[in-house]
Amino acid sequence: MSATEYNEDRGDDSDRAHELARRKFYPGVFRVPFERLFFENTLLKNQNSRDAALDADLAIDRVVKISVLGGGDYEPKLPVPITVQERFRKPEYAHRRDATITEWNHSSGLPAELYKMAANLFVYGYHNDDFSDFVECIAFWVGPVLLAISDNKIDFEYVENNGKNQSFLGVPFGEIYKTGAVLYHYPPNRADEFGYEAALASGVALHRVAVRRKAIRGAIDSIKSWVDVVVPKDEK
Protein backbone atom coordinates (compact mmCIF):
# COMPACT_ATOMS: atom_id res chain seq x y z
CA MET A 1 0.00 0.00 0.00
CA SER A 2 1.34 3.42 -0.94
CA ALA A 3 -0.77 5.51 1.39
CA THR A 4 -0.27 6.73 4.93
CA GLU A 5 -2.24 4.55 7.36
CA TYR A 6 -5.75 5.85 8.03
CA ASN A 7 -6.00 7.75 11.33
CA GLU A 8 -9.48 7.55 12.84
CA ASP A 9 -9.31 10.79 14.86
CA ARG A 10 -8.06 12.85 11.91
CA GLY A 11 -10.59 11.05 9.72
CA ASP A 12 -13.49 12.12 11.95
CA ASP A 13 -12.39 15.76 11.73
CA SER A 14 -12.01 15.46 7.96
CA ASP A 15 -15.50 13.98 7.68
CA ARG A 16 -17.01 16.85 9.69
CA ALA A 17 -15.16 19.41 7.57
CA HIS A 18 -16.29 17.66 4.39
CA GLU A 19 -19.93 17.78 5.51
CA LEU A 20 -19.50 21.53 6.05
CA ALA A 21 -17.87 21.91 2.62
CA ARG A 22 -20.76 20.19 0.87
CA ARG A 23 -23.09 23.10 1.59
CA LYS A 24 -20.70 25.95 2.38
CA PHE A 25 -17.99 25.53 -0.24
CA TYR A 26 -18.72 23.15 -3.12
CA PRO A 27 -21.75 25.00 -4.54
CA GLY A 28 -19.47 28.02 -4.97
CA VAL A 29 -16.76 25.90 -6.58
CA PHE A 30 -19.06 24.55 -9.29
CA ARG A 31 -21.47 27.54 -9.44
CA VAL A 32 -24.50 25.28 -9.03
CA PRO A 33 -27.07 24.76 -6.25
CA PHE A 34 -26.26 22.15 -3.62
CA GLU A 35 -29.12 19.99 -4.90
CA ARG A 36 -27.26 19.38 -8.18
CA LEU A 37 -24.20 17.92 -6.44
CA PHE A 38 -23.75 14.27 -5.49
CA PHE A 39 -20.76 13.06 -3.46
CA GLU A 40 -19.07 9.69 -3.59
CA ASN A 41 -16.65 8.85 -0.79
CA THR A 42 -13.52 6.96 -1.95
CA LEU A 43 -11.51 7.12 1.27
CA LEU A 44 -9.21 4.26 2.19
CA LYS A 45 -11.25 3.40 5.30
CA ASN A 46 -14.06 2.08 3.07
CA GLN A 47 -11.96 -1.05 2.63
CA ASN A 48 -13.13 -2.03 -0.85
CA SER A 49 -10.63 -2.55 -3.65
CA ARG A 50 -11.87 0.25 -5.91
CA ASP A 51 -11.82 2.92 -3.20
CA ALA A 52 -8.48 1.67 -1.90
CA ALA A 53 -7.03 2.08 -5.38
CA LEU A 54 -8.45 5.60 -5.82
CA ASP A 55 -7.37 6.85 -2.40
CA ALA A 56 -4.11 4.97 -1.84
CA ASP A 57 -2.76 4.83 -5.38
CA LEU A 58 -4.23 7.94 -7.05
CA ALA A 59 -4.80 10.33 -4.09
CA ILE A 60 -8.52 10.74 -4.80
CA ASP A 61 -10.71 11.24 -1.71
CA ARG A 62 -14.05 12.08 -3.31
CA VAL A 63 -15.85 12.01 -6.60
CA VAL A 64 -18.23 14.95 -6.98
CA LYS A 65 -20.93 14.31 -9.56
CA ILE A 66 -22.69 17.34 -11.06
CA SER A 67 -26.12 16.84 -12.60
CA VAL A 68 -26.17 18.25 -16.13
CA LEU A 69 -28.95 20.47 -17.38
CA GLY A 70 -30.20 19.40 -20.77
CA GLY A 71 -31.07 21.84 -23.50
CA GLY A 72 -32.18 21.81 -27.11
CA ASP A 73 -31.67 18.37 -28.63
CA TYR A 74 -29.31 17.22 -25.86
CA GLU A 75 -30.59 15.02 -23.06
CA PRO A 76 -27.89 14.22 -20.44
CA LYS A 77 -27.49 10.57 -19.53
CA LEU A 78 -25.39 10.83 -16.35
CA PRO A 79 -23.90 13.43 -13.98
CA VAL A 80 -20.41 14.74 -14.82
CA PRO A 81 -17.74 13.43 -12.38
CA ILE A 82 -14.91 15.55 -10.95
CA THR A 83 -12.33 13.77 -8.79
CA VAL A 84 -11.15 15.61 -5.68
CA GLN A 85 -8.38 15.38 -3.11
CA GLU A 86 -9.32 17.08 0.17
CA ARG A 87 -7.32 18.35 3.10
CA PHE A 88 -8.88 20.25 5.99
CA ARG A 89 -6.83 21.62 8.87
CA LYS A 90 -7.43 23.09 12.31
CA PRO A 91 -7.79 26.88 12.69
CA GLU A 92 -4.45 27.29 14.49
CA TYR A 93 -2.71 26.56 11.18
CA ALA A 94 -4.76 29.06 9.15
CA HIS A 95 -2.05 31.75 9.37
CA ARG A 96 0.15 29.63 7.10
CA ARG A 97 -2.14 30.08 4.08
CA ASP A 98 -0.49 27.31 2.10
CA ALA A 99 -1.46 23.96 0.63
CA THR A 100 0.58 20.97 1.75
CA ILE A 101 1.25 18.28 -0.83
CA THR A 102 2.81 15.13 0.61
CA GLU A 103 5.99 14.05 -1.17
CA TRP A 104 7.28 10.78 0.26
CA ASN A 105 6.24 8.14 2.79
CA HIS A 106 9.54 7.29 4.48
CA SER A 107 8.15 4.42 6.58
CA SER A 108 7.06 2.49 3.51
CA GLY A 109 9.61 3.97 1.10
CA LEU A 110 6.78 4.76 -1.31
CA PRO A 111 5.77 7.95 -3.15
CA ALA A 112 3.03 10.24 -1.87
CA GLU A 113 0.70 12.80 -3.48
CA LEU A 114 3.29 14.73 -5.47
CA TYR A 115 4.12 11.68 -7.58
CA LYS A 116 0.78 9.91 -7.77
CA MET A 117 -2.07 12.42 -7.47
CA ALA A 118 -4.58 11.95 -10.27
CA ALA A 119 -7.40 14.04 -8.76
CA ASN A 120 -8.79 16.84 -10.93
CA LEU A 121 -9.18 19.25 -8.02
CA PHE A 122 -7.44 19.82 -4.70
CA VAL A 123 -9.67 21.34 -2.00
CA TYR A 124 -7.61 22.72 0.86
CA GLY A 125 -9.00 24.63 3.81
CA TYR A 126 -8.95 25.60 7.47
CA HIS A 127 -12.15 25.04 9.47
CA ASN A 128 -13.08 26.88 12.66
CA ASP A 129 -13.21 25.21 16.08
CA ASP A 130 -16.83 24.08 15.96
CA PHE A 131 -16.93 23.17 12.25
CA SER A 132 -19.61 25.81 11.58
CA ASP A 133 -17.59 27.67 8.95
CA PHE A 134 -14.24 27.86 7.20
CA VAL A 135 -11.60 30.40 8.13
CA GLU A 136 -10.36 30.02 4.57
CA CYS A 137 -10.71 27.41 1.85
CA ILE A 138 -9.37 27.16 -1.69
CA ALA A 139 -10.00 24.86 -4.67
CA PHE A 140 -7.44 24.58 -7.45
CA TRP A 141 -6.82 22.42 -10.51
CA VAL A 142 -4.07 19.92 -9.72
CA GLY A 143 -2.32 19.66 -13.10
CA PRO A 144 -1.09 23.25 -13.51
CA VAL A 145 0.28 23.32 -9.94
CA LEU A 146 2.16 20.03 -10.30
CA LEU A 147 3.62 21.21 -13.61
CA ALA A 148 4.72 24.52 -12.06
CA ILE A 149 6.40 22.61 -9.22
CA SER A 150 8.15 20.24 -11.62
CA ASP A 151 9.40 23.16 -13.74
CA ASN A 152 10.47 25.14 -10.63
CA LYS A 153 8.24 28.06 -11.69
CA ILE A 154 6.72 28.71 -8.26
CA ASP A 155 8.17 28.93 -4.77
CA PHE A 156 7.41 26.29 -2.15
CA GLU A 157 8.84 24.99 1.11
CA TYR A 158 10.18 21.44 1.42
CA VAL A 159 9.51 20.00 4.89
CA GLU A 160 10.59 16.77 6.57
CA ASN A 161 7.80 15.87 8.99
CA ASN A 162 9.39 13.43 11.38
CA GLY A 163 6.17 13.04 13.37
CA LYS A 164 4.52 11.17 10.49
CA ASN A 165 7.82 10.12 8.92
CA GLN A 166 6.61 11.84 5.77
CA SER A 167 7.99 14.75 3.75
CA PHE A 168 5.80 17.35 2.06
CA LEU A 169 5.79 20.58 0.09
CA GLY A 170 4.13 23.70 1.46
CA VAL A 171 2.87 25.81 -1.48
CA PRO A 172 1.67 29.33 -0.52
CA PHE A 173 -1.75 30.31 -1.85
CA GLY A 174 -0.15 33.29 -3.60
CA GLU A 175 2.11 30.94 -5.58
CA ILE A 176 -0.84 28.77 -6.56
CA TYR A 177 -2.55 31.87 -7.95
CA LYS A 178 0.46 32.42 -10.23
CA THR A 179 -0.35 29.19 -12.06
CA GLY A 180 -3.90 30.34 -12.90
CA ALA A 181 -5.21 27.12 -11.32
CA VAL A 182 -7.42 28.60 -8.58
CA LEU A 183 -11.06 27.80 -9.25
CA TYR A 184 -12.64 29.16 -6.07
CA HIS A 185 -11.57 30.92 -2.88
CA TYR A 186 -13.71 31.19 0.26
CA PRO A 187 -14.54 33.66 1.62
CA PRO A 188 -14.34 35.51 -1.73
CA ASN A 189 -12.78 38.67 -0.29
CA ARG A 190 -9.64 36.68 0.61
CA ALA A 191 -8.84 36.44 -3.12
CA ASP A 192 -8.60 40.25 -3.28
CA GLU A 193 -5.46 40.10 -1.14
CA PHE A 194 -3.63 38.53 -4.07
CA GLY A 195 -4.72 41.33 -6.43
CA TYR A 196 -7.55 41.72 -8.89
CA GLU A 197 -5.63 39.99 -11.69
CA ALA A 198 -5.21 36.94 -9.50
CA ALA A 199 -8.88 36.96 -8.64
CA LEU A 200 -9.73 37.37 -12.31
CA ALA A 201 -7.52 34.43 -13.23
CA SER A 202 -9.26 32.27 -10.63
CA GLY A 203 -12.72 33.08 -11.90
CA VAL A 204 -13.70 34.66 -8.58
CA ALA A 205 -13.82 38.17 -10.01
CA LEU A 206 -15.55 36.98 -13.15
CA HIS A 207 -18.21 35.34 -11.02
CA ARG A 208 -18.75 38.59 -9.11
CA VAL A 209 -19.03 40.58 -12.35
CA ALA A 210 -21.60 38.10 -13.66
CA VAL A 211 -23.63 38.39 -10.46
CA ARG A 212 -23.54 42.19 -10.60
CA ARG A 213 -24.52 42.24 -14.27
CA LYS A 214 -27.43 39.92 -13.53
CA ALA A 215 -28.58 42.21 -10.70
CA ILE A 216 -28.32 45.28 -12.96
CA ARG A 217 -30.27 43.55 -15.73
CA GLY A 218 -32.92 42.59 -13.20
CA ALA A 219 -33.19 46.18 -11.99
CA ILE A 220 -33.51 47.47 -15.57
CA ASP A 221 -36.21 44.90 -16.36
CA SER A 222 -38.09 45.94 -13.21
CA ILE A 223 -37.98 49.59 -14.25
CA LYS A 224 -39.20 48.71 -17.75
CA SER A 225 -42.07 46.70 -16.28
CA TRP A 226 -43.00 49.59 -13.99
CA VAL A 227 -42.96 52.02 -16.92
CA ASP A 228 -45.18 49.70 -18.94
CA VAL A 229 -47.73 49.63 -16.13
CA VAL A 230 -47.65 53.31 -15.10
CA VAL A 231 -47.13 55.10 -18.42
CA PRO A 232 -49.80 54.64 -21.08
CA LYS A 233 -48.49 53.48 -24.45
CA ASP A 234 -49.61 56.67 -26.22
CA GLU A 235 -47.52 58.80 -23.83
CA LYS A 236 -44.25 56.91 -24.43
TAVEN-V930285 format. One record per residue. N is the residue number from 1. RES is the residue in one letter. SS is DSSP state (~ for helix, > for strand, _ for the rest). PHI is phi as a letter, one per 20 degrees, with the letter a starting at -180 (none if undefined). BURIAL is b if it has 16 or more other C-alpha atoms within 10 Angstrom, else e. Layout:
n->[N N]
res->[RES RES]
ss->[SS SS]
phi->[PHI PHI]
burial->[BURIAL BURIAL]
This chain:
n->[1 2 3 4 5 6 7 8 9 10 11 12 13 14 15 16 17 18 19 20 21 22 23 24 25 26 27 28 29 30 31 32 33 34 35 36 37 38 39 40 41 42 43 44 45 46 47 48 49 50 51 52 53 54 55 56 57 58 59 60 61 62 63 64 65 66 67 68 69 70 71 72 73 74 75 76 77 78 79 80 81 82 83 84 85 86 87 88 89 90 91 92 93 94 95 96 97 98 99 100 101 102 103 104 105 106 107 108 109 110 111 112 113 114 115 116 117 118 119 120 121 122 123 124 125 126 127 128 129 130 131 132 133 134 135 136 137 138 139 140 141 142 143 144 145 146 147 148 149 150 151 152 153 154 155 156 157 158 159 160 161 162 163 164 165 166 167 168 169 170 171 172 173 174 175 176 177 178 179 180 181 182 183 184 185 186 187 188 189 190 191 192 193 194 195 196 197 198 199 200 201 202 203 204 205 206 207 208 209 210 211 212 213 214 215 216 217 218 219 220 221 222 223 224 225 226 227 228 229 230 231 232 233 234 235 236]
res->[M S A T E Y N E D R G D D S D R A H E L A R R K F Y P G V F R V P F E R L F F E N T L L K N Q N S R D A A L D A D L A I D R V V K I S V L G G G D Y E P K L P V P I T V Q E R F R K P E Y A H R R D A T I T E W N H S S G L P A E L Y K M A A N L F V Y G Y H N D D F S D F V E C I A F W V G P V L L A I S D N K I D F E Y V E N N G K N Q S F L G V P F G E I Y K T G A V L Y H Y P P N R A D E F G Y E A A L A S G V A L H R V A V R R K A I R G A I D S I K S W V D V V V P K D E K]
ss->[_ _ _ _ _ _ _ ~ ~ ~ ~ ~ ~ ~ ~ ~ ~ ~ ~ ~ ~ ~ ~ ~ _ ~ ~ ~ ~ ~ _ _ _ ~ ~ ~ > > > > > _ _ ~ ~ ~ _ _ ~ ~ ~ ~ ~ ~ ~ ~ ~ ~ _ _ _ > > > > > _ _ _ _ > _ _ > _ _ _ _ _ > > > > > > > > > > _ ~ ~ ~ ~ ~ ~ _ > > > > > > > > _ _ _ _ > > _ ~ ~ ~ ~ _ _ _ _ > > > > > > > _ _ _ _ _ _ > > > > > > > > ~ ~ ~ ~ ~ ~ ~ ~ ~ _ _ _ _ _ _ > > > > > _ _ _ _ > > > > > > > ~ ~ ~ ~ ~ ~ _ _ _ > > > > > _ ~ ~ ~ ~ ~ ~ ~ _ ~ ~ ~ ~ ~ ~ ~ _ ~ ~ ~ ~ ~ ~ ~ ~ ~ ~ ~ ~ ~ ~ ~ ~ ~ ~ ~ ~ ~ ~ ~ ~ ~ ~ ~ _ _ ~ ~ ~ _]
phi->[none d d f g f d f f f f f f f f f f f g f f g d e c f g f f e l c f g f e d c d d e d f g f f m d f f f f f f f f e c l d e b d e d d f e e f a m e e c f e b f e e c e c d d b d c f f f e f f f l c d e d f d b e f f e m d f d g g d c f d f f c d d c b c e e f d m e a d f a b c c b f f g g f f f f f f e l e c e b d e c e e f f d l b e b d d d g g f f f g f e m e f e b c c f g f f f f f e n f f f f f f e n f f f f f g f f f f f f f f f f f f f f f f f f f f e e g g f d f]
burial->[e b b b e e e e e e e e b b e e b b e b b b e b b b b b b e e e e b e e b e e e b b b b e e e e e e b b b b b b b b b b b b b b b b b e e e e e e e e e e e e e b e b b b b b b b b b e e b e e b b b b b b b b b b e e e e b b b b b e b b b b b b b b b b b b e e b e b b b b b b b b b b b b b b e b b e e e e b e b e e e e e e e e e b b b b b b b b b b b b b b b b b b b b b b b e e b e e e e e e b b b b b b b b e b e e e e e e e e e e e e e e e e e e e e e e e e e e e e e]
